């Protein structure tokens, strides 16, 4: 999802996500989520489910 810390989500309207377990919480799964809006702005978040990430994205979109 990133190249040297920069999001690879480049296509407008595109979403990317990946899962990981941080070393301080090895038994818990997190989602790193990126969404490139059609205007080119990037939204990124981390949450425990993909659905929660998308809810956060939808909330962000509603405030634009």
Phi, psi and omega in degrees: 000339179229156174232107184057039177084002179253131183301138176267005177282096187251331182286133180296134183084006184268143171238147174224148175207157177214159178250154176201160174240114181292153184298330180279351176219067188296342182262004180246135181262135177237155175249128169262122189234133175233141176222126177262112182293162180295342176270001177098347180290146181255131173249132178226144174202169175231136178206175183276345176221156176294324179298319179294323176299315181292326175297317178298319177298314180297322176296316177300314180299322182291342181264359179282000000 
